[in-house]
Amino acid sequence: MLSAILGVGVLRLEAGQVLSLWDEVLPIEVRELPEDLARIDALLADPGLLAPIRAHWDGEAGVSGRSAVGHGRPTIAMATYVRLMVIKQRSGWGYETLVREVSDSLHLRRFCLIAIDRRVPDESTIRKLTRRLGHETVDEITRLVIGKAQRETRFVGRAVRVDSTVIEADIRYPSDAMLALQGTRALAREGRKLAGLVKRATVRVRDRSRSVGRTVRQISKTLARRTGQAKQQVIDLNTRAGSEIAKSAREARRLAGQARRAARGRGAQAKLRAAAKLEQLASRCEKLAEQISRRARGLKITDRLVSISDPDARPIRKGKLGKPTEFGYIAQIAEVTENTRRGARGFILPAATRPGNPAENTLLPDTIAELDRLEITPREIVCDGGFQAGPTLETVPDATSVFISGRHEPGTRRTRKRQARYRTGIEGRISHLKRGHGLRRSRLKGHDGQQTNTGWGILTYNLDTLAIRTG
């Protein structure tokens, strides 16, 4: 399977000719890009920014045992792909909307290096490339952009402000019964696919979604009564849903085992892949059944599963009035600026993130490692009150002054006031990233998907910042 995915497709970095005979009849106002896009277009014209994509492609070709050039069909131009993703993050569009809007806009076509008589790449092509390149490639491009700012605009990072935020997963508010309903549907669907590959399959995964669906509706009616017995009745109904999904998971295990034993000759790899996928889904559903059982017995639940399709997402309590509990991932955002004045705008480092709900100081070493990689030694690091003074002082360089809101505030009163005001700015920066660069919610599943989505948002923000500095 690996050789079928990796090493296929001839890598094409640069786009072809954008102008055509049709452009001659267009007025000059249509042929010129808007000012903001023109600045970003000039930055992305640097071929060096595409070097991480070439390195990633060569690495995949080495794993698959094929050359990076000379096998398969040519890819879409990576210069076009990067520009499409920049537009997507700046606008907040989905892949289908992105393709439709770029197709209808002469300005966006010109920015994305797509001639007026050429077809915009299909949305599935862009989506699969995003998954294939991953977050490491995007983070490396981000580092190149910051390095470009250091070389060409004499940017010197003298201060850093750090805070963490929640990147929401693309899931609904979870409940045990609703998760059981989703799990039974998914097991039945994948079970039908696998049974179709196995001749004379004796094991089937029964579709129990109707039964679990009735249980979900009964829970809604029970909660609406608001009586003293409602809580115990809801627990009993959840237990019933848990037993149903446990039955489906056992059937899925038996069907996957039968498929593995029947994996001989032609089609063996397809059966093994489908069996592995079904077993992975069954393990999640078994975890959910155990989770429901522990809740019914009043036992503590650790590492709670909140989504069947996104098993890496976790419940995170941040104490907000509107959203006391959010479901997703923690990302530590660090902005490097030249000074601590009002309105200071700098560059965002690749976000530090780990699965679960890590503490601030757990992610701080990754942020400091990014500073070291970019050879930035700030004079001041300003942190939120969630950081612990001892571990923070041990992590940062000795030559750097550390300000932790409410915990460690050295210096004069004037200095503390200046640093507190500077720290407040990271809240607005995070809000800006969420509203304007797609960091509010990750539409990609899993922890790797969240890192990829966050990486593209940070890269787009940094391009906007560099465009302002060079303009």
N, C-alpha and C positions, 0 to 999 in steps of 0.2 A: 504493500500500500504506500510505503514511504516513497519509493521511487516513482510511483504514479503521481504523487503530489509535488514532490520536490524535484528541482532540476528540469521541469518542463517549461517550455516557453523561452524564446530568445528575448533577453532583456533589452529593452529600448529605452534609453534615458531621455534623449532630446526629441522634441516634437518636430514635425516637418514644416513645410512652408505654410504660413498662416494666411497670407494675402492671396487673393485670386482675382480673376477678371471681374467678378461680381462687385468687388470692393471699389472699383473705379467709379461706379455709378452712385455710390453712397456719399452723402455730404460729409465734410471734414469733422463735424460735431459728433457724428456717429462713429467715425473711425478712431477718435481719440478717447482714451480711457478716462474715467473720473479720477480726480486727483489722488484719492486714497488708494485706489487700485493701481494707479500708475506708479506710485511709490513702492508698493509691494511687488509689482511686476519687475521693477528695476532690481530689487533685492533678490528675487527668485531667479533672475537671469544668471546668477553666479552658478556655474556648473559644479563647483566644489560642494554645494549643499546637497547634491545628489550622491555624493561618495558613500554615505552609509547604506544607501539602497544597493549600490553595486557590491559593497562588502557583504551585505546580508545575502544577496543572490548568489555570490560566489561561495559563501559558506554552505548554503543549501545544496548547491551543485556538488560540492565536495562530499557531503553526506550521502547524496543519492548516487555518487559515482559517475556523474555526467558533467560535461562541460557547461559553463554558464552561457556560452554562446554556441549556437550550431544545432540545437535540438528543439523541436517543437515550433509552434507558431509564435510570431513576435507578440510581445505584450503591448499594451497601450503605452504611450510615452510617459515615463515617470514624471517628467516635467509637467505634463498635463494632469496626471493623477494628484500630485502634490497641490497644484492650484485648485483642483476640484475640492480637495479636502479642506483647504483654507476657506473657500467660499462656504462650504457646508458648516464649518464651525462658526464662522462669523454670522451666518444667517439663522442657524438653528434648524435648517431643513433636514428631512430624512433623505435617504438615498434616491427614492423615486421622485420626490419633489425637486431635489437637486438637479437630476437629469432633465426633468421637464423645464425648469426655469432657465438652465443654461442653454437648452435647445432654443428657447424663445427669445433670448437676449443677445443682441450683437455685441454689447460691451463684455458680457461674461464669456461669450465665445472667444473674443479676442484675448481676454485675460487668461483663459485656460488654453490658449494656443490651438483652438479648434477652428478650422476654416469654415466659412459660411456654407460651403458645399459638402462638408464632412458630417458624419453622424457622431453624436455625443456617445461616449462609451456607455454600455448598459449598466444599470444600477447593480446588478449582481457581480459584474466585473469589479466595480469599485469596492463593493462590500467584501468580496473575497480577498482582494489585495490588502485591504485594511487589516483583516485577520492574519493574513500571511506575513506581512511585514512586522506586525507586533509593536510593542511599546519600546523595545530597545532601540530599534532603528529611528523612531520618532524622537526619543530622548537624545540620541546622538546628533540628529539634525538641530535640536534645540541648543545643544552645547556649541555647535558650529556657529549658530546665529549669535550667541553671546560672545564667542571668540571674535566674530566679525565686528561686533560693536566695540570690543576692546581695541582691536587693531585700527579700525577705520574711523571711529568717532572718539577715540581716546577715552572710552568709558572706563572708570576706575570704581570698583565697588568698595565703598568705605563703610557702609552700614547695611545690616540685614535685619529684617523683621520676619518673625516666624509665628505661624499659628496653624492649627489643624481644623479641618472641616469635614463634613459628611458628604460623600458623593452617593446619591441615592441610587439604589438598584431599580431596574425597570420591572417592578413587581407591584401587585396590589397589597393592601393591608392583609397580612396572613392570619388565618385561623386554622385550627387543627382539622376541622371537618372539610373546609374548602381545599386545603392542601391534599387531604385524602381523596377528594373528588378529582383534583387535577392528576394525582398519581395513578388512580385507577384508569382514567382515560388514557394516560400516556402508556401504561403497561399494556392495555388492550390494543392500542394502536401499533406499538412496536412488536407486540406478540403476533399480530396478524401478519406483519411484514416478514417476520422470521419464519412463521409457519408456512408461508407461501414459498419459501426457499427450500424447506425440508419436505421431501416426498414422503407421503404416508405418515405425517406427523401424528403421533398418538396423544400428545399433550397440547392443550390449548389454554390460552389465558382468557378466562371468562371476563366479559365486559360488565363490571359491577357498578358502572357510573350511574345508572338509573336508581339503583338501591341507595347508593351514597348520596345522590342528589336529593332523594326524598328525606334522608336524614338531615341534610343541610337545611331544607325548608322547615322541617320540624323544629330545628334549633332556633330558627328565626321566630317562629310562632311562640316558642317557649320563652324566649327572651322578652318578647313584647308583653307578656303577662305581668312581668315584674313582681312575682310573688316570692315567698320565702323558699318554696320548693324548686324554683326555676334553676338555681345553681346546680343542684344534684341531678336534675333531669338533663341539663346540658352536658354534664360530665358523663352520664350514662349514654347519651346519644353520641358523644365523641368517641367513647369506647367502642360502640357498635361500628362506627366508621373506621376506627383503627383495626378492628378485627377483619373487616372486609378488605382493606388494602393489604393486610398481612397475608390473606389467602391468595390474592392476586400475585403478590411478590413470590410466594412459594411456587405457584404455577409457572411464573416466569423463570425461576431458577431451574425447574425441571425441563422446561422447553429449551433453555439455553444449553443444558447438559446434553439433551438429545441432539441438538444441532451440532454440537462439537463432535459427538461420536459419529455423526453422519457426514462430517466434513472430509470428503474424499474426492479426488479427481477434479473435474471442471466445476467451478463455482465454490470450491472449498474456502477460498479467502473471503468471498462475500458472506458465506455462512458464519465464519469465525468473527468477522467484523460486526455483523448483526447480533451475534450471540454476546459479544463483549459489550455492545451498547445496551442490550437488554439487561445484562447482569449489573451494569453500572446503575441503570435506572432502578433495578430491583433493590440494590443496596441502599439507595436513597429512601425508597419507600419503606424498607425495613427499619431504617433509622427513624422515620416518621412514626411508624407503628409503635416503636419502643418509646418515643417521645410522648405519644398520647397515653401510653400505659403508665409511664412515670407520673404524668400530670394527674391521672385518675387516682394514683396511690399517694399523691401528695409529696412526691420526691422531687428533689432539685434537678433541673434540666440544665446541663452544660452544653455549650457549643450547639445552640438551638438552630434547627433547620427552619428557614422561613420561606423557602421557594424550592419547588421541584426542578425548575428549569435553570435556576441560578443558585446552586448549592453553596457557593462561597459567601453569599450575602449574609449579614448578621444583624441582629437588633442592636441599636446604639442609642443610648440615652444621653442627651446633651442638656437637658433641663430647660428646653424652650417651651414657652407657654402654648404656642400654636401647634408644635410637634414635639411632645415630650419624648417620644420614641421614633427614631428613623431607622430605615432598613437599607443597608448598603455597606459602604466601606469608608474607612478613615484615610484621608490624604493630608500630608503635612505640606503646606505651601510656604515657601521662603522667597521673599522679594529682596533682591540686591539693588541698592540705590547708591548714588554718588554722595548724598547728604541726607540730613534729617529735617530739611525745611518743609514747610507746608506745601502740599501738592507734589511732593517728590515722587517721581515715577521711574521705576527701574525695570529690571528683567527678572522673570520668575525662573527659579531652578526647576529641573525635573523633579516632580513630586515624590516624596518618600511615602511609601504605603506598604502595609502588610495585611494579610487576612485577619478578620476578627475585629476587635476593638482595642488596638494597642494604645499604650500611654504615650504622652508627648515625648518623654525622654527615651522611649523605646525606638522612636523614629528619628530622633535628633542625630545619632551617629551617621545615618544615611545622608542627611542634609549636610553635615560637616564634610562628609566624603565628597559630595558634589562640589562644595567650595574648593576643596583641595585639588580636585580634578581640573577645575578651571583656573587654578593658581590665584584664588582670591582670598586674601587675608583681611577681613574687615576689622575696623577699629572698634565697632560696636555691634552687638547682637541684642536685639530687643525681642522679648518673648512674652507670651500670654501667661496668666497666672497659673495655668495648669502644669507648668514646668516645675520640677523640684530643683532647689538651688544647688545642693551638693552634686548630684549627677551631671547637671548642666555645666557647672564650673569645671568638672573633670573632663568633659567632652570637648569644649571649645578650646582654641589655642590660648596660651597664657597671655599673649599680647593683646587679646581682645577683651574689651569691657562688656560685661553682661548685665542687662537690666531685665528683671522678671517682675512683672506687674504684681504688686502686693506682697512680694516675697523677698526679692533682693534688688534694692534700689540705691546703688552707691552714688556718690557725687553730691554736688550742691543742690539746693532746692531748684535753682534755675535749670540745671542739667536734668534733674528728675522730671520736671515739668515738660521739658523739651522731648525727652525720651518717651514719656507717657503719651504725649500727643502723637509722636511718630508711630508708636505701637498701635494706636487706634486706627491708623490708616490701613493696616492690613485687613481690618474688617471690611472696609469699603472695597479694597482690592479683590478680596474673595467674592464679595457680592457682584463686582464687575465681571469677574471670570464666570460666575454662574449665570448671570443675565445675558452676557454678550458673547461668551465663548464656549458654551455647552457643558459647563462643569456641574450644573444643577443635578442632572440625572444621566447615568451611563446607559445608553441604549444597547451596548454590547454586553453579553452575558459573561459571568465569571470574573475572577480577580484580574486575569490577564486582559479581558475585554475592558474592564474599568481603567486599568493602567493605560491602555491604548487610547481610549476616549479622552482621558485626562491629559495625556501627552500631546494630542493634537490641539486641545484647547490652549495649553500653555504655549505651544509653538506658535499658534496663530496670534496670541496676545503679544509674544515677543517680536514677531514680525511687524505688528502694528506699532510697537514701541520704537523699534529700530527705524521704521519708515518715518516716524515723527522726528527722530533725531537727525536723520539724513536730509529731511526736507527743509 
